[in-house]
Amino acid sequence: SQFGLYAWPCAVVLAQYVWAHRRSLPGRRVLEIGAGVSLPGVVAARCGAQVTLSDSEELPRCLQSCRRSCLLNRLPHVPVLGLTWGRVSPELLSLAPVDIILGSDVFFDPKDFEDILTTIYFLLEKNPHAQFWTTYQVRSADWSIEALLCKWNLKNTHVPLHSFGADKEHLASSSLPGRHTIEMMIISLAQSDGT
């Protein structure tokens, strides 16, 4: 659960993308998954979106972190839900319609990739015009979600960081050791013709 208690570089980059699209957000319904400190979701809410924050129901400290971020940012009415990736729960089934799903650095551990995409597929099937905006840190060339995207009939569109001003070193950098290449993509349902 300690991973969900920090604002990682991916969250900053995704928040920058949200900010770059702020004029389209008022009234849009946004769900942030794996929210942790909830930076992208908080930015979306401050820009006028109707936001719901979520993190694993098994990580109460992360859910508390979501609530604390809302209070600190004067957003006391933003709902916080326990949603565990890959699990069909009453909370998931009763979730209100969404237009945008946010997820920063959720593709961290390969053992979770299919559970994440199962949840995303469920949400996109329920909301066919929705999109999943996600940033991830490239940690290994061996980790890929391409096969899982095909399996779940999803497509991804790469979004260059320079297209929304997130290619600045001060924005996506980190003092943590290791490689810190951040990527942004939008995942949506593939069309029935395979596109």
Salt bridges, closest charged atoms under 4 A:
GLU57 OE2 - ARG87 NH1 2.59
GLU58 OE2 - ARG87 NH2 2.55
ASP99 OD1 - ARG29 NH2 2.90
ASP105 OD2 - ARG139 NH2 2.84
ASP109 OD2 - LYS111 NZ 3.98
ASP112 OD1 - LYS111 NZ 3.24
GLU114 OE2 - LYS151 NZ 2.51
ASP167 OD1 - LYS168 NZ 3.14
GLU183 OE1 - HIS158 NE2 2.58
